[in-house]
Amino acid sequence: MSGPFPFASLTAEVEAWIVPALALTPIALPPDLAAATGSWKGAPVTISTRAYQGGPIRFARFVRLVGADLEIGNLLCLPDPSYPLPIFGADLVGLPRATAMLAADLSPTLPPGPDRDRQLEPLARCQAAHPPLPPGGPLPAWCLDWFSPHALYTRVTPEQLPAAVAAFWDLPRCFVEVARHTPLRPDMAFEVARRQDGYVAAHRTDDKGLGLLARMFGAPWADRFLAEVLFPPLPA
């Protein structure tokens, strides 16, 4: 699909760049969760997901959801807890309206302090180089615990989209830079795991936008997809 907000293709481009950059290898997802067909407002809608792991990344997945009047990309890279990396998450939503929403961040797993500030400094520097984008609106209260000060959260028209995409690309590029230069820190594993579990649990329970999946594909499928693919917990 090629509409005014081509977020499925943008998601595929980021996937094609991150996977070799971090030497990730594919994870086999259950076939019925890797791809599905549903309906939205009487029209067919499809969803497809590919997942990976490797090196400092325990789980990365790239989701594309496409229908007649919508195009959504959703990305997530969760670190191995032995690497105190931020969590790269992004939600790119183009619905049948005049604006699209982009939300993306490197959500820190390090505690507040100089180490966290140094880790996020490349993103802060890149984001400061872009002209301001329109605000995304009031941030949901549950997001406040997870967003960094350098998160991208904007709603743009098709004319403003190129500037937003340019700012968005800072996130995967900075994430890869940080991942390549962050050493093993087994002593931080408990804290990283705690933050990561809190992050995925908050998305599963508090992100009301995910209710769209149940309306499109049915609640049983959506519940499994949410728990096993979209925001999986750490293995016991």
C-alpha positions, -999 to +999 in steps of 0.1 A: +000+000+000+012+035-008-009+062+009-001+096+023+015+080+053+035+049+041+044+036+075+045-001+065+073+006+041+091+028+066+090+000+091+104-024+066+132+000+058+142+003+095+140-035+098+163-039+068+188-015+083+188-027+120+189-064+114+223-065+096+236-035+117+233-056+149+238-090+132+203-102+144+190-136+134+153-145+128+130-160+154+103-183+142+069-170+153+038-192+154+024-190+119-010-177+130+006-149+149+032-140+122+004-131+098-033-127+100-062-112+081-091-094+098-116-066+091-120-030+100-151-009+091-162-037+067-129-038+048-101-064+050-070-056+070-037-076+072-010-078+099+024-093+095+053-095+120+090-106+118+111-111+149+148-114+156+174-118+184+212-116+187+241-101+206+227-075+230+191-078+218+169-105+233+139-097+212+132-074+183+100-073+162+087-053+133+049-052+128+031-039+097-007-034+097-024-024+065-060-018+054-079+002+029-077+034+049-049+028+074-012+020+076+005+013+109+040+003+118+051-008+152+087-015+162+103-028+194+138-038+204+143-052+239+178-056+253+193-086+269+193-077+306+230-081+307+233-050+285+219-019+301+206-005+268+175+016+264+144+001+249+137+012+213+100+015+207+080+032+180+044+035+169+036+050+135-001+054+129-017+066+096-055+065+098-081+080+074-077+115+085-055+146+076-028+138+102-007+109+113+009+102+146+045+092+153+057+082+187+092+069+192+118+068+220+148+052+235+133+045+269+161+042+294+168+012+316+196+029+335+187+047+367+186+085+365+221+100+366+252+108+346+254+073+329+219+076+316+225+111+304+257+101+286+239+071+270+211+093+256+233+123+246+236+112+210+198+112+206+195+146+224+221+160+200+205+146+169+170+157+179+182+193+187+194+196+151+159+193+136+134+221+134+105+218+158+076+195+148+039+199+158+032+184+192+014+151+194-011+163+220-014+154+257+008+124+265-011+096+282-003+096+319+010+060+319+037+070+293+053+094+317+072+067+335+088+054+303+094+083+279+128+099+279+131+137+276+142+132+240+111+112+228+096+120+194+058+125+197+042+144+169+011+146+146+018+157+111+001+164+078+014+147+046+033+179+039+051+177+073+058+140+070+093+142+055+106+163+084+090+139+109+105+109+091+139+125+092+136+131+129+123+095+134+154+080+118+175+094+146+160+068+169+171+036+152+205+051+143+212+062+178+200+029+192+224+010+170+252+033+180+245+028+217+241-009+213+275-012+196+293+007+223+276-007+255+296-034+272+282-063+292+271-053+327+259-084+345+257-064+377+230-043+360+209-072+348+184-071+377+176-034+372+174-037+334+151-067+337+129-049+362+126-018+340+119-040+309+092-060+326+076-028+338+077-014+303+061-043+285+035-048+313+025-012+311+019-014+274-001-046+277-024-032+304-025+006+298-022+013+261-058+017+251-050+020+214-041-017+214-079-025+217-080-019+180-064-053+175-093-071+192-118-053+170-099-062+139-088-098+146-109-109+176-101-109+213-086-144+216-061-138+188-053-102+201-047-115+236-022-140+224-005-116+200-002-090+228+014-114+253+036-135+229+047-111+202+039-075+207+051-071+243+065-104+256+077-107+292+112-119+300+115-157+302+111-170+337 
